[in-house]
């Protein structure tokens, strides 16, 4: 599916931002989760995509969706959690998707999944195994994927091609927290993926990332916070939260020389194109 395709299953709310990746279920929000969600709504963030990181927090992610109508969920096993995952977790993922896919506010993607070669000493082969198996699950259920691609862009692209991205198999998705080259960005776009830009783009020293944000086709970009992580420059090292998304979007607008309203409309349309279940009733 191309990011430029029109929405097939719904329309994004007018003038509303979509945070395509935030961990509202995280322990960092335990004390004030209701207030965090309220601040996001007040800031104009109308939809929050909350991905799981392991089978053990599938229920917590679903609880967020039950508590906050703006939350949409994704289920998956993060590459840095595969050391404590097994075949039973992959089965739990399949069972969870089968149970919820036709229900109210169904999962919008399989995620957060992928590869992470940044952390020293990771079991690369184990990561690749779980990534490949989850790509097959996404293909089986006709779902897009939310990709973790830290220092692993080429390996992720190779896995996508092996499993069938860009064909009748995988349904595209989002390369979360993208920080690769222009060539890699174009390769993800060619396979039907949008690229997630968030707080890292707001740091003045992030020269390559800011150049990408300024020059990529706007149809290739979606917005995210990765809250509570990946804080923008204006927060320093403080806890990030979804209410920061409009200020992050303002940086993107400035880099591209367009209005914040243009960024809001375009990135919301892009999110719906690659995650078409976002606005199913």
C-alpha positions, -999 to +999 in steps of 0.1 A: +000+000+000+014+034-009+014+062+016-001+084-011-032+062-015-065+077-003-081+064+029-103+034+023-119+028+057-124+062+073-113+098+074-089+115+098-106+141+121-101+176+106-072+195+121-063+167+145-028+154+150-021+116+151+006+104+174+015+072+155+038+058+183+035+064+220+037+041+250+009+055+271+008+022+290+044+028+303+052+028+340+064+064+336+027+075+332+013+054+360+008+084+384-009+108+359-020+088+328-055+104+328-039+139+329-014+130+302-043+119+279-063+150+287-033+173+278-029+155+245-066+161+237-064+197+247-033+201+224-053+187+194-038+152+194-069+133+185-055+098+181-028+079+199-013+046+186+000+025+215+021-005+205+030-034+228+066-045+234+060-081+247+032-105+253+032-096+290+019-061+283-007-069+257-034-066+283-020-033+295-021-019+260-057-030+256-066-015+290-054+019+276-078+015+247-106+007+271-098+037+293-092+063+265-113+063+233-086+081+213-062+051+218-056+026+191-035-005+198-009-026+181+005-059+194+040-073+189+073-083+205+100-056+205+135-068+194+150-059+228+124-082+245+129-113+225+155-127+250+125-136+272+101-146+245+093-180+231+070-199+208+041-194+233+044-156+229+041-158+191+010-180+197-004-155+221+001-128+195-018-148+169-046-155+194-049-119+205-052-107+169-077-133+160-098-124+190-098-087+186-096-081+148-133-080+143-141-063+176-145-026+185-114-006+179-094-035+165-056-036+164-043-013+137-009-031+132+015-057+144+041-038+165+065-028+178+086-053+160+119-051+141+157-052+147+180-033+171+217-035+165+226-005+186+226-023+220+259-042+225+257-080+229+222-085+214+214-119+199+210-109+163+198-143+151+172-145+178+160-110+169+158-119+132+138-151+140+112-132+160+110-104+135+105-128+106+078-148+124+059-116+133+061-104+097+045-136+087+018-132+113+011-096+100+009-110+065-015-137+076-038-112+092-035-085+065-021-060+090+006-033+086+036-033+109+052-008+132+089-012+127+118-006+151+149-001+129+177+012+152+210+008+134+194-020+113+177-003+083+193-025+056+186-058+076+150-047+082+145-039+045+160-073+035+136-091+059+106-072+045+115-082+010+119-118+019+085-120+035+068-101+007+066-064+013+054-045-017+035-075-031+002-091-022+016-101+012+027-075+037+005-044+040+032-017+046+032+003+078+056+027+096+094+028+101+093+042+136+119+068+147+135+067+112+172+078+112+186+063+081+199+076+048+178+091+019+184+059-001+170+038+028+141+062+032+132+058-004+135+021-001+110+020+027+086+043+008+088+020-022+077-009-001+046+010+011+059+024+044+058+059+059+086+072+081+081+082+117+095+116+127+094+128+163+114+147+189+148+137+175+141+160+146+139+191+168+175+189+180+196+214+160+226+190+158+205+163+141+216+176+107+210+146+086+176+139+101+165+175+097+176+174+061+155+144+055+125+160+072+129+190+050+134+172+016+114+139+017+080+140+000+055+150+026+035+120+017+063+098+032+061+113+067+040+106+098+044+122+133+051+104+166+064+111+201+076+077+213+065+091+247+078+088+274+110+085+254+127+105+226+121+139+242+122+170+219+148+197+223+123+220+241+120+195+269+156+188+274+158+154+290+124+156+307+097+130+302+081+132+268+043+130+263+018+131+234+008+167+241+042+177+227+033+166+192+020+199+178+053+216+188+072+188+171+050+193+141+058+230+141+095+221+137+087+200+107+066+228+093+095+253+098+120+229+081+097+225+051+086+261+049+049+252+052+022+260+077+016+238+108-020+232+095-005+217+063+017+194+083-012+183+105-035+176+076-009+158+055+006+136+083-028+126+095-038+116+060-006+096+056-012+078+089-046+068+078-033+056+045-008+032+061-030+023+091-065+022+076-081+006+107-073+038+127-109+051+125-130+020+123-159+024+147 
